[in-house]
Amino acid sequence: MFEIENFDIRLNTDYIGRNFIYVEEIDSTNTFLLDKKNGVSISGTVVLAEKQTKGRGRKDRVWYSSKEQNLTFSILLFREYKLFEKLNLLNFSASLSVATSIENLYQLKTELKWPNDVLINKKKTCGILLESSSHGSKIDRVVIGIGVNVNQTMFQGQFNYPPTSIRNELGREIERERLLAEILNNFEFYLNKVMYEPEFIIREWKEKCRMLGEKVYIKEGELVKNGIFEDIDKEGFLLLKTKEGIEKITIGDVSLV
C-alpha cells in the first residue's frame, strides 16, 4: 500500500505534486487528466494509480504493470504556455528526472534512449508518454505519463527492449514513496531549466545517452532508416547522418545496429 504521508514528507516542490490524487484503479491516469470533464485544472497535479486497466505507452502500446508494485502516474501542466513551446524538452525532463532519481537513491547507472526511455543495463525500466489537448488552436494542457518498474520481478509479453525493474537490478525491495517524491522534486528542477536554461536539458540528456555516435536504425511503421546517431538539435530532435547528409528525425523507435 502506498503511504501518502510518507511520500508527502519527502516532497520538496512548490507546485508539482502538491495537488495529489491517489486511486486504487483507473483506466488510464493520462486519460483522466486529459478529460476536462473531470474538473482537474491545477497545474502540477499528480495522479497515481495502483492499477491501470488501459495503461498505454507510445503508439498505443499496452503498458502492463503489477498492482502495488510499481509507479504509474501522470503529471498535469495546465496553461503553461512557455513550457508548451518546448514539448520535446518536457519529454527529456521527465526521463532525466527518473534517471537522476535512480542514480541518486540507488547508485545504479542509467542511460537514456531517444526519445524518452530510461534503461538500466540495457534493459527498460521506465517509459514516458506525453499527450496534450487544445482549446481552439492553442494547447492548453499537457499530461506527462510515467511508468517506472519498481518492485515487479516478472514480466510477460513481447518487448522491443527487455524489461527490468529497480528491484531486479538492485536486489532488494524499493520504497516507492521515497522514489516518487524524488522524481517529482527533480522534475520541478528540470522544468525550471526548460524555462530559463534549455541548453542545460540538452546537455544533461546527451551525457546519459549511450547511442550518440553509434550506428542505429529507426523504425516508424514499415519505414526503416539507417545511419549514425549524429546529435540532438536544440529542440530535442534526433539528427541522423546518412549517405545523403543529415536528416532530422521527429518520431520513431531507435535501436542499435
MOHU-V867040 format. One record per residue. N is the residue number from 1. RES is the residue in one letter. OMEGA is omega in radians with two decimals (999 if undefined). Layout:
BEGIN
N;RES;OMEGA  N;RES;OMEGA
END
This chain:
BEGIN
1;M;3.14  2;F;-3.12  3;E;-3.04  4;I;3.13  5;E;3.13  6;N;3.07  7;F;-3.02  8;D;-3.09  9;I;-3.14  10;R;-3.11  11;L;-3.09  12;N;-3.10  13;T;3.04  14;D;-3.09  15;Y;3.13  16;I;3.12  17;G;3.14  18;R;2.93  19;N;-2.97  20;F;-3.14  21;I;3.13  22;Y;3.11  23;V;3.09  24;E;-3.08  25;E;-3.13  26;I;3.08  27;D;3.14  28;S;3.12  29;T;3.08  30;N;-3.13  31;T;3.14  32;F;-3.09  33;L;3.10  34;L;-3.08  35;D;-3.09  36;K;3.13  37;K;-3.14  38;N;2.99  39;G;3.12  40;V;-3.11  41;S;3.09  42;I;3.14  43;S;-3.10  44;G;3.11  45;T;3.08  46;V;3.03  47;V;3.11  48;L;3.12  49;A;3.06  50;E;3.11  51;K;3.03  52;Q;3.14  53;T;3.12  54;K;3.09  55;G;-3.08  56;R;3.05  57;G;3.11  58;R;3.11  59;K;3.10  60;D;3.04  61;R;3.14  62;V;3.09  63;W;3.13  64;Y;3.13  65;S;3.13  66;S;-3.09  67;K;3.06  68;E;3.14  69;Q;-2.97  70;N;3.01  71;L;3.05  72;T;-3.02  73;F;3.12  74;S;3.14  75;I;3.11  76;L;2.92  77;L;-3.02  78;F;3.12  79;R;3.05  80;E;-2.90  81;Y;3.11  82;K;3.10  83;L;-3.08  84;F;3.07  85;E;-3.05  86;K;-3.05  87;L;3.13  88;N;3.13  89;L;3.01  90;L;3.04  91;N;-3.13  92;F;-3.13  93;S;3.13  94;A;-3.13  95;S;3.07  96;L;-3.14  97;S;3.13  98;V;-3.10  99;A;-3.14  100;T;-3.14  101;S;3.13  102;I;-3.13  103;E;-3.10  104;N;-3.03  105;L;-2.96  106;Y;3.12  107;Q;3.03  108;L;3.14  109;K;3.12  110;T;2.95  111;E;-3.09  112;L;3.13  113;K;-3.11  114;W;0.05  115;P;-2.96  116;N;3.10  117;D;3.06  118;V;-3.09  119;L;2.93  120;I;-3.11  121;N;3.09  122;K;-3.14  123;K;-3.03  124;K;3.08  125;T;-3.13  126;C;3.01  127;G;-3.07  128;I;3.11  129;L;3.11  130;L;3.13  131;E;-3.11  132;S;3.01  133;S;-3.02  134;S;2.97  135;H;-2.98  136;G;-3.12  137;S;-3.01  138;K;3.03  139;I;3.13  140;D;3.04  141;R;3.07  142;V;3.12  143;V;3.11  144;I;3.11  145;G;-3.09  146;I;3.05  147;G;-3.14  148;V;3.03  149;N;-3.02  150;V;-3.06  151;N;3.12  152;Q;-3.07  153;T;-3.12  154;M;-3.13  155;F;3.14  156;Q;3.09  157;G;3.12  158;Q;-3.04  159;F;3.03  160;N;3.06  161;Y;3.14  162;P;-3.13  163;P;3.00  164;T;3.05  165;S;3.10  166;I;3.13  167;R;3.13  168;N;-3.07  169;E;-3.08  170;L;3.12  171;G;3.08  172;R;-3.13  173;E;-3.06  174;I;3.06  175;E;-3.03  176;R;-3.10  177;E;-3.14  178;R;-3.13  179;L;-3.13  180;L;3.12  181;A;3.14  182;E;3.12  183;I;-3.11  184;L;3.06  185;N;3.14  186;N;-3.12  187;F;3.12  188;E;3.08  189;F;-3.11  190;Y;3.07  191;L;3.11  192;N;3.10  193;K;3.09  194;V;-3.11  195;M;-2.90  196;Y;-3.13  197;E;-3.03  198;P;3.14  199;E;3.07  200;F;-3.14  201;I;3.14  202;I;-3.11  203;R;3.14  204;E;-3.12  205;W;-3.11  206;K;3.13  207;E;-3.12  208;K;3.14  209;C;-3.09  210;R;-3.08  211;M;-3.11  212;L;-3.14  213;G;-3.10  214;E;3.03  215;K;-3.11  216;V;2.91  217;Y;-3.08  218;I;-3.11  219;K;3.04  220;E;-3.03  221;G;3.11  222;E;-3.08  223;L;3.12  224;V;3.11  225;K;3.13  226;N;3.09  227;G;3.09  228;I;3.05  229;F;-2.98  230;E;-3.03  231;D;2.98  232;I;3.12  233;D;-3.02  234;K;3.09  235;E;3.13  236;G;3.11  237;F;-3.12  238;L;3.07  239;L;-3.09  240;L;3.12  241;K;3.12  242;T;3.12  243;K;-3.11  244;E;-3.12  245;G;-3.11  246;I;3.13  247;E;3.10  248;K;3.13  249;I;-3.10  250;T;-3.10  251;I;3.09  252;G;3.10  253;D;-3.06  254;V;3.07  255;S;3.07  256;L;3.10  257;V;999
END
